[in-house]
């Protein structure tokens, strides 16, 4: 299993992109949004993995709630798996609590699913299928 990306919640996406590209020399590879979730995101390349910068587009977004509760910062780790249904079934069989019982299509257009942080030592964990 490889690290796919690190999710970071930010208050202003363009400010965060400017920081990561200028200070760390990263390059934006992909931008996406999900109006239903009220988020916009940018993926930046760093070696074999990416940083996913996530900002809210409205006040009732789950990311707005995260910002209100904890402020900007680390949000989730995402691991690449070859078969997400198999990985979810395995996690469930080990007693982990799944946020997404069924995979859904993520911002990269591939199946993703989240595992509850309380099952992973406080770390919100995303699985990303890269078959
Ligand atoms: Co993610």
Backbone and ligand atoms as CSV (ligand in chain L), in Angstrom:
chain,resi,resn,atom,element,x,y,z
A,1,UNK,N,N,0.851,-1.198,0.000
A,1,UNK,CA,C,0.000,0.000,0.000
A,1,UNK,C,C,0.885,1.245,0.000
A,2,UNK,N,N,0.596,2.165,-0.893
A,2,UNK,CA,C,1.385,3.401,-0.987
A,2,UNK,C,C,0.591,4.593,-0.496
A,3,UNK,N,N,1.328,5.603,-0.001
A,3,UNK,CA,C,0.678,6.874,0.308
A,3,UNK,C,C,0.242,7.502,-1.009
A,4,UNK,N,N,-1.030,7.871,-1.105
A,4,UNK,CA,C,-1.539,8.523,-2.321
A,4,UNK,C,C,-1.478,10.031,-2.177
A,5,UNK,N,N,-2.068,10.532,-1.079
A,5,UNK,CA,C,-1.989,11.967,-0.821
A,5,UNK,C,C,-2.255,12.281,0.643
A,6,UNK,N,N,-1.887,13.502,1.008
A,6,UNK,CA,C,-2.145,14.036,2.341
A,6,UNK,C,C,-3.151,15.167,2.172
A,7,UNK,N,N,-4.276,15.082,2.878
A,7,UNK,CA,C,-5.310,16.115,2.781
A,7,UNK,C,C,-5.098,17.186,3.839
A,8,UNK,N,N,-5.079,18.437,3.400
A,8,UNK,CA,C,-4.865,19.580,4.295
A,8,UNK,C,C,-6.009,20.570,4.099
A,9,UNK,N,N,-6.688,20.910,5.184
A,9,UNK,CA,C,-7.772,21.889,5.105
A,9,UNK,C,C,-7.200,23.294,5.239
A,10,UNK,N,N,-7.623,24.180,4.349
A,10,UNK,CA,C,-7.143,25.563,4.345
A,10,UNK,C,C,-8.339,26.510,4.291
A,11,UNK,N,N,-8.128,27.736,4.712
A,11,UNK,CA,C,-9.228,28.701,4.660
A,11,UNK,C,C,-9.355,29.329,3.273
A,12,UNK,N,N,-8.214,29.538,2.611
A,12,UNK,CA,C,-8.231,30.178,1.288
A,12,UNK,C,C,-7.368,29.352,0.338
A,13,UNK,N,N,-8.006,28.778,-0.670
A,13,UNK,CA,C,-7.291,27.858,-1.559
A,13,UNK,C,C,-6.170,28.563,-2.321
A,14,UNK,N,N,-6.435,29.753,-2.844
A,14,UNK,CA,C,-5.408,30.427,-3.661
A,14,UNK,C,C,-4.206,30.834,-2.805
A,15,UNK,N,N,-4.462,31.296,-1.588
A,15,UNK,CA,C,-3.355,31.631,-0.677
A,15,UNK,C,C,-2.511,30.384,-0.389
A,16,UNK,N,N,-3.187,29.271,-0.165
A,16,UNK,CA,C,-2.474,28.031,0.164
A,16,UNK,C,C,-1.671,27.541,-1.034
A,17,UNK,N,N,-2.245,27.626,-2.222
A,17,UNK,CA,C,-1.516,27.219,-3.436
A,17,UNK,C,C,-0.265,28.089,-3.589
A,18,UNK,N,N,-0.416,29.383,-3.362
A,18,UNK,CA,C,0.734,30.293,-3.483
A,18,UNK,C,C,1.833,29.893,-2.502
A,19,UNK,N,N,1.430,29.520,-1.279
A,19,UNK,CA,C,2.409,29.108,-0.265
A,19,UNK,C,C,3.142,27.838,-0.686
A,20,UNK,N,N,2.380,26.829,-1.051
A,20,UNK,CA,C,2.989,25.525,-1.368
A,20,UNK,C,C,3.831,25.584,-2.640
A,21,UNK,N,N,3.405,26.375,-3.620
A,21,UNK,CA,C,4.186,26.433,-4.861
A,21,UNK,C,C,5.450,27.275,-4.675
A,22,UNK,N,N,5.348,28.365,-3.898
A,22,UNK,CA,C,6.531,29.220,-3.747
A,22,UNK,C,C,7.503,28.670,-2.719
A,23,UNK,N,N,7.003,28.277,-1.542
A,23,UNK,CA,C,7.909,27.830,-0.472
A,23,UNK,C,C,8.446,26.427,-0.728
A,24,UNK,N,N,7.575,25.515,-1.182
A,24,UNK,CA,C,7.993,24.114,-1.330
A,24,UNK,C,C,8.251,23.724,-2.778
A,25,UNK,N,N,8.001,24.642,-3.698
A,25,UNK,CA,C,8.284,24.360,-5.105
A,25,UNK,C,C,7.386,23.302,-5.723
A,26,UNK,N,N,6.206,23.123,-5.141
A,26,UNK,CA,C,5.293,22.112,-5.690
A,26,UNK,C,C,4.541,22.676,-6.895
A,27,UNK,N,N,3.966,21.776,-7.669
A,27,UNK,CA,C,3.248,22.150,-8.878
A,27,UNK,C,C,1.814,21.629,-8.786
A,28,UNK,N,N,0.861,22.474,-9.137
A,28,UNK,CA,C,-0.540,22.040,-9.135
A,28,UNK,C,C,-0.758,21.103,-10.321
A,29,UNK,N,N,-1.278,19.898,-10.030
A,29,UNK,CA,C,-1.505,18.932,-11.106
A,29,UNK,C,C,-2.986,18.786,-11.437
A,30,UNK,N,N,-3.846,19.170,-10.489
A,30,UNK,CA,C,-5.272,18.895,-10.695
A,30,UNK,C,C,-6.079,19.793,-9.760
A,31,UNK,N,N,-7.146,20.359,-10.303
A,31,UNK,CA,C,-8.079,21.114,-9.466
A,31,UNK,C,C,-9.454,20.500,-9.622
A,32,UNK,N,N,-10.219,20.489,-8.546
A,32,UNK,CA,C,-11.553,19.898,-8.620
A,32,UNK,C,C,-12.406,20.473,-7.500
A,33,UNK,N,N,-13.695,20.284,-7.627
A,33,UNK,CA,C,-14.605,20.711,-6.575
A,33,UNK,C,C,-15.772,19.761,-6.506
A,34,UNK,N,N,-16.485,19.835,-5.399
A,34,UNK,CA,C,-17.702,19.045,-5.242
A,34,UNK,C,C,-18.733,19.962,-4.603
A,35,UNK,N,N,-19.680,20.430,-5.425
A,35,UNK,CA,C,-20.654,21.411,-4.939
A,35,UNK,C,C,-21.537,20.814,-3.846
A,36,UNK,N,N,-21.827,19.513,-3.965
A,36,UNK,CA,C,-22.664,18.846,-2.962
A,36,UNK,C,C,-21.984,18.880,-1.585
A,37,UNK,N,N,-20.667,18.672,-1.583
A,37,UNK,CA,C,-19.920,18.697,-0.316
A,37,UNK,C,C,-19.503,20.113,0.066
A,38,UNK,N,N,-19.620,21.060,-0.880
A,38,UNK,CA,C,-19.225,22.439,-0.597
A,38,UNK,C,C,-17.726,22.610,-0.461
A,39,UNK,N,N,-16.968,21.950,-1.343
A,39,UNK,CA,C,-15.504,22.048,-1.266
A,39,UNK,C,C,-14.883,22.321,-2.640
A,40,UNK,N,N,-13.727,22.979,-2.610
A,40,UNK,CA,C,-12.850,23.053,-3.776
A,40,UNK,C,C,-11.490,22.539,-3.319
A,41,UNK,N,N,-10.760,21.965,-4.267
A,41,UNK,CA,C,-9.480,21.364,-3.894
A,41,UNK,C,C,-8.470,21.524,-5.012
A,42,UNK,N,N,-7.219,21.483,-4.615
A,42,UNK,CA,C,-6.126,21.466,-5.582
A,42,UNK,C,C,-5.156,20.390,-5.138
A,43,UNK,N,N,-4.664,19.623,-6.109
A,43,UNK,CA,C,-3.668,18.585,-5.820
A,43,UNK,C,C,-2.320,19.069,-6.308
A,44,UNK,N,N,-1.312,18.940,-5.431
A,44,UNK,CA,C,0.037,19.374,-5.772
A,44,UNK,C,C,0.974,18.178,-5.664
A,45,UNK,N,N,1.847,18.101,-6.643
A,45,UNK,CA,C,2.777,16.993,-6.756
A,45,UNK,C,C,3.918,17.131,-5.754
A,46,UNK,N,N,4.235,16.036,-5.063
A,46,UNK,CA,C,5.441,16.016,-4.210
A,46,UNK,C,C,6.002,14.604,-4.222
A,47,UNK,N,N,7.023,14.378,-5.023
A,47,UNK,CA,C,7.576,13.039,-5.139
A,47,UNK,C,C,6.544,12.080,-5.672
A,48,UNK,N,N,6.396,10.931,-5.003
A,48,UNK,CA,C,5.444,9.949,-5.489
A,48,UNK,C,C,4.023,10.161,-5.015
A,49,UNK,N,N,3.812,11.138,-4.145
A,49,UNK,CA,C,2.470,11.364,-3.613
A,49,UNK,C,C,2.052,12.808,-3.881
A,50,UNK,N,N,0.913,13.190,-3.337
A,50,UNK,CA,C,0.417,14.547,-3.561
A,50,UNK,C,C,-0.057,15.163,-2.244
A,51,UNK,N,N,-0.143,16.473,-2.250
A,51,UNK,CA,C,-0.839,17.197,-1.185
A,51,UNK,C,C,-2.169,17.646,-1.766
A,52,UNK,N,N,-3.254,17.389,-1.043
A,52,UNK,CA,C,-4.585,17.828,-1.447
A,52,UNK,C,C,-4.980,18.993,-0.544
A,53,UNK,N,N,-5.035,20.178,-1.107
A,53,UNK,CA,C,-5.472,21.350,-0.351
A,53,UNK,C,C,-6.979,21.473,-0.536
A,54,UNK,N,N,-7.698,21.593,0.569
A,54,UNK,CA,C,-9.160,21.579,0.532
A,54,UNK,C,C,-9.691,22.827,1.228
A,55,UNK,N,N,-10.570,23.544,0.556
A,55,UNK,CA,C,-11.177,24.737,1.158
A,55,UNK,C,C,-12.692,24.662,1.002
A,56,UNK,N,N,-13.418,25.281,1.927
A,56,UNK,CA,C,-14.878,25.268,1.826
A,56,UNK,C,C,-15.374,26.304,0.811
A,57,UNK,N,N,-16.532,26.026,0.226
A,57,UNK,CA,C,-17.165,27.022,-0.647
A,57,UNK,C,C,-18.411,27.627,-0.001
A,58,UNK,N,N,-18.824,27.062,1.117
A,58,UNK,CA,C,-19.977,27.630,1.818
A,58,UNK,C,C,-19.906,27.254,3.297
A,59,UNK,N,N,-20.698,28.004,4.086
A,59,UNK,CA,C,-20.549,27.895,5.536
A,59,UNK,C,C,-21.088,26.586,6.110
A,60,UNK,N,N,-21.970,25.879,5.365
A,60,UNK,CA,C,-22.486,24.620,5.924
A,60,UNK,C,C,-21.717,23.400,5.396
A,61,UNK,N,N,-20.581,23.647,4.755
A,61,UNK,CA,C,-19.735,22.547,4.287
A,61,UNK,C,C,-19.098,21.836,5.477
A,62,UNK,N,N,-18.827,20.528,5.327
A,62,UNK,CA,C,-18.164,19.785,6.413
A,62,UNK,C,C,-16.779,20.370,6.687
A,63,UNK,N,N,-16.171,20.954,5.655
A,63,UNK,CA,C,-14.856,21.556,5.846
A,63,UNK,C,C,-14.969,22.850,6.668
A,64,UNK,N,N,-16.065,23.563,6.524
A,64,UNK,CA,C,-16.290,24.745,7.368
A,64,UNK,C,C,-16.405,24.348,8.825
A,65,UNK,N,N,-17.076,23.220,9.058
A,65,UNK,CA,C,-17.219,22.728,10.432
A,65,UNK,C,C,-15.845,22.347,10.993
A,66,UNK,N,N,-15.027,21.701,10.156
A,66,UNK,CA,C,-13.666,21.329,10.568
A,66,UNK,C,C,-12.868,22.582,10.922
A,67,UNK,N,N,-12.959,23.610,10.082
A,67,UNK,CA,C,-12.222,24.857,10.325
A,67,UNK,C,C,-12.693,25.534,11.611
A,68,UNK,N,N,-14.008,25.510,11.839
A,68,UNK,CA,C,-14.549,26.149,13.039
A,68,UNK,C,C,-14.102,25.408,14.293
A,69,UNK,N,N,-14.074,24.064,14.196
A,69,UNK,CA,C,-13.729,23.248,15.366
A,69,UNK,C,C,-12.223,23.247,15.659
A,70,UNK,N,N,-11.415,23.135,14.590
A,70,UNK,CA,C,-9.980,22.890,14.801
A,70,UNK,C,C,-9.060,23.879,14.104
A,71,UNK,N,N,-9.610,24.675,13.194
A,71,UNK,CA,C,-8.750,25.559,12.424
A,71,UNK,C,C,-8.109,24.802,11.275
A,72,UNK,N,N,-7.344,25.497,10.438
A,72,UNK,CA,C,-6.714,24.837,9.296
A,72,UNK,C,C,-5.660,23.838,9.745
A,73,UNK,N,N,-5.403,22.843,8.898
A,73,UNK,CA,C,-4.363,21.870,9.229
A,73,UNK,C,C,-4.606,20.517,8.583
A,74,UNK,N,N,-3.852,19.531,9.074
A,74,UNK,CA,C,-3.947,18.175,8.534
A,74,UNK,C,C,-5.358,17.642,8.672
A,75,UNK,N,N,-5.871,17.033,7.610
A,75,UNK,CA,C,-7.243,16.534,7.604
A,75,UNK,C,C,-7.305,15.017,7.443
A,76,UNK,N,N,-6.588,14.480,6.450
A,76,UNK,CA,C,-6.616,13.031,6.257
A,76,UNK,C,C,-5.376,12.523,5.529
A,77,UNK,N,N,-5.143,11.217,5.684
A,77,UNK,CA,C,-4.133,10.513,4.890
A,77,UNK,C,C,-4.876,9.605,3.934
A,78,UNK,N,N,-4.377,9.527,2.707
A,78,UNK,CA,C,-5.015,8.664,1.709
A,78,UNK,C,C,-4.010,7.655,1.179
A,79,UNK,N,N,-4.438,6.390,1.184
A,79,UNK,CA,C,-3.590,5.304,0.700
A,79,UNK,C,C,-4.150,4.757,-0.605
A,80,UNK,N,N,-3.264,4.440,-1.528
A,80,UNK,CA,C,-3.674,3.831,-2.791
A,80,UNK,C,C,-3.813,2.328,-2.597
A,81,UNK,N,N,-4.934,1.789,-3.063
A,81,UNK,CA,C,-5.158,0.344,-3.000
A,81,UNK,C,C,-5.562,-0.143,-4.394
A,82,UNK,N,N,-5.209,-1.400,-4.718
A,82,UNK,CA,C,-5.537,-1.887,-6.061
A,82,UNK,C,C,-7.023,-2.185,-6.241
A,83,UNK,N,N,-7.702,-2.590,-5.153
A,83,UNK,CA,C,-9.123,-2.965,-5.252
A,83,UNK,C,C,-9.836,-2.414,-4.021
A,84,UNK,N,N,-10.593,-1.349,-4.206
A,84,UNK,CA,C,-11.155,-0.655,-3.040
A,84,UNK,C,C,-12.241,-1.477,-2.354
A,85,UNK,N,N,-13.027,-2.227,-3.112
A,85,UNK,CA,C,-14.068,-3.045,-2.475
A,85,UNK,C,C,-13.437,-4.120,-1.586
A,86,UNK,N,N,-12.368,-4.707,-2.072
A,86,UNK,CA,C,-11.646,-5.710,-1.283
A,86,UNK,C,C,-11.052,-5.067,-0.027
A,87,UNK,N,N,-10.465,-3.867,-0.188
A,87,UNK,CA,C,-9.851,-3.169,0.952
A,87,UNK,C,C,-10.905,-2.786,1.991
A,88,UNK,N,N,-12.082,-2.346,1.520
A,88,UNK,CA,C,-13.168,-1.981,2.447
A,88,UNK,C,C,-13.686,-3.212,3.180
A,89,UNK,N,N,-13.862,-4.300,2.446
A,89,UNK,CA,C,-14.346,-5.536,3.067
A,89,UNK,C,C,-13.347,-6.016,4.118
A,90,UNK,N,N,-12.078,-5.900,3.814
A,90,UNK,CA,C,-11.038,-6.318,4.752
A,90,UNK,C,C,-11.057,-5.444,6.009
A,91,UNK,N,N,-11.165,-4.111,5.797
A,91,UNK,CA,C,-11.208,-3.194,6.945
A,91,UNK,C,C,-12.422,-3.497,7.820
A,92,UNK,N,N,-13.564,-3.728,7.170
A,92,UNK,CA,C,-14.789,-4.016,7.913
A,92,UNK,C,C,-14.663,-5.315,8.695
A,93,UNK,N,N,-14.069,-6.332,8.067
A,93,UNK,CA,C,-13.920,-7.632,8.731
A,93,UNK,C,C,-13.007,-7.532,9.950
A,94,UNK,N,N,-12.153,-6.507,9.972
A,94,UNK,CA,C,-11.260,-6.290,11.121
A,94,UNK,C,C,-11.899,-5.383,12.174
A,95,UNK,N,N,-13.160,-5.017,11.933
A,95,UNK,CA,C,-13.893,-4.250,12.931
A,95,UNK,C,C,-13.725,-2.745,12.820
A,96,UNK,N,N,-13.140,-2.261,11.732
A,96,UNK,CA,C,-12.989,-0.820,11.565
A,96,UNK,C,C,-14.323,-0.205,11.139
A,97,UNK,N,N,-14.592,1.008,11.627
A,97,UNK,CA,C,-15.822,1.685,11.255
A,97,UNK,C,C,-15.620,2.454,9.952
A,98,UNK,N,N,-16.462,2.146,8.978
A,98,UNK,CA,C,-16.354,2.797,7.678
A,98,UNK,C,C,-17.278,4.008,7.626
A,99,UNK,N,N,-16.788,5.119,7.100
A,99,UNK,CA,C,-17.667,6.256,6.827
A,99,UNK,C,C,-18.423,5.987,5.526
A,100,UNK,N,N,-17.716,5.450,4.547
A,100,UNK,CA,C,-18.330,5.078,3.269
A,100,UNK,C,C,-18.377,3.557,3.162
A,101,UNK,N,N,-19.570,2.995,3.334
A,101,UNK,CA,C,-19.722,1.540,3.194
A,101,UNK,C,C,-19.508,1.135,1.740
A,102,UNK,N,N,-19.882,2.048,0.839
A,102,UNK,CA,C,-19.719,1.812,-0.592
A,102,UNK,C,C,-18.754,2.853,-1.128
A,103,UNK,N,N,-17.875,2.484,-2.064
A,103,UNK,CA,C,-16.984,3.477,-2.662
A,103,UNK,C,C,-17.793,4.547,-3.395
A,104,UNK,N,N,-17.260,5.762,-3.425
A,104,UNK,CA,C,-17.864,6.825,-4.233
A,104,UNK,C,C,-16.761,7.437,-5.081
A,105,UNK,N,N,-17.162,8.229,-6.052
A,105,UNK,CA,C,-16.177,8.790,-6.963
A,105,UNK,C,C,-15.592,10.054,-6.336
A,106,UNK,N,N,-14.270,10.073,-6.206
A,106,UNK,CA,C,-13.586,11.199,-5.574
A,106,UNK,C,C,-13.231,12.283,-6.570
A,107,UNK,N,N,-12.459,13.249,-6.104
A,107,UNK,CA,C,-12.130,14.426,-6.905
A,107,UNK,C,C,-11.198,14.113,-8.077
A,108,UNK,N,N,-10.585,12.925,-8.042
A,108,UNK,CA,C,-9.732,12.511,-9.170
A,108,UNK,C,C,-10.501,11.633,-10.156
A,109,UNK,N,N,-11.796,11.428,-9.885
A,109,UNK,CA,C,-12.602,10.610,-10.789
A,109,UNK,C,C,-12.413,9.112,-10.615
A,110,UNK,N,N,-11.768,8.722,-9.513
A,110,UNK,CA,C,-11.602,7.293,-9.231
A,110,UNK,C,C,-12.291,6.969,-7.906
A,111,UNK,N,N,-12.620,5.677,-7.661
A,111,UNK,CA,C,-13.342,5.317,-6.437
A,111,UNK,C,C,-12.505,5.594,-5.174
A,112,UNK,N,N,-13.179,6.164,-4.190
A,112,UNK,CA,C,-12.564,6.435,-2.890
A,112,UNK,C,C,-13.532,6.017,-1.781
A,113,UNK,N,N,-13.021,5.895,-0.566
A,113,UNK,CA,C,-13.870,5.654,0.607
A,113,UNK,C,C,-13.079,6.054,1.846
A,114,UNK,N,N,-13.813,6.542,2.847
A,114,UNK,CA,C,-13.168,6.973,4.087
A,114,UNK,C,C,-13.428,5.985,5.218
A,115,UNK,N,N,-12.410,5.810,6.052
A,115,UNK,CA,C,-12.523,5.031,7.279
A,115,UNK,C,C,-12.538,6.015,8.445
A,116,UNK,N,N,-13.400,5.766,9.428
A,116,UNK,CA,C,-13.568,6.698,10.544
A,116,UNK,C,C,-12.274,6.842,11.348
A,117,UNK,N,N,-11.920,8.094,11.723
A,117,UNK,CA,C,-10.679,8.285,12.478
A,117,UNK,C,C,-10.632,7.512,13.798
A,118,UNK,N,N,-11.784,7.266,14.409
A,118,UNK,CA,C,-11.734,6.567,15.701
A,118,UNK,C,C,-11.272,5.118,15.559
A,119,UNK,N,N,-11.315,4.594,14.326
A,119,UNK,CA,C,-10.812,3.236,14.089
A,119,UNK,C,C,-9.346,3.212,13.699
A,120,UNK,N,N,-8.764,4.393,13.456
A,120,UNK,CA,C,-7.384,4.463,12.956
A,120,UNK,C,C,-6.571,5.427,13.826
A,121,UNK,N,N,-6.769,5.327,15.135
A,121,UNK,CA,C,-5.949,6.119,16.050
A,121,UNK,C,C,-6.079,7.616,15.854
A,122,UNK,N,N,-7.284,8.062,15.469
A,122,UNK,CA,C,-7.511,9.499,15.353
A,122,UNK,C,C,-7.184,10.082,13.987
A,123,UNK,N,N,-6.817,9.211,13.039
A,123,UNK,CA,C,-6.460,9.707,11.703
A,123,UNK,C,C,-7.576,9.366,10.711
A,124,UNK,N,N,-8.230,10.402,10.171
A,124,UNK,CA,C,-9.193,10.175,9.099
A,124,UNK,C,C,-8.422,9.574,7.928
A,125,UNK,N,N,-8.879,8.408,7.465
A,125,UNK,CA,C,-8.114,7.644,6.472
A,125,UNK,C,C,-8.958,7.398,5.232
A,126,UNK,N,N,-8.380,7.744,4.097
A,126,UNK,CA,C,-9.064,7.584,2.818
A,126,UNK,C,C,-8.370,6.476,2.022
A,127,UNK,N,N,-9.158,5.650,1.394
A,127,UNK,CA,C,-8.626,4.663,0.456
A,127,UNK,C,C,-8.943,5.142,-0.952
A,128,UNK,N,N,-7.970,5.051,-1.840
A,128,UNK,CA,C,-8.136,5.485,-3.232
A,128,UNK,C,C,-7.780,4.320,-4.134
A,129,UNK,N,N,-8.689,3.995,-5.039
A,129,UNK,CA,C,-8.390,2.870,-5.929
A,129,UNK,C,C,-7.524,3.308,-7.096
A,130,UNK,N,N,-6.399,2.660,-7.218
A,130,UNK,CA,C,-5.545,2.867,-8.395
A,130,UNK,C,C,-5.265,1.506,-8.982
A,131,UNK,N,N,-6.218,1.029,-9.765
A,131,UNK,CA,C,-6.122,-0.336,-10.311
A,131,UNK,C,C,-5.108,-0.428,-11.442
L,1,CO,CO,CO,-8.335,13.076,-0.145
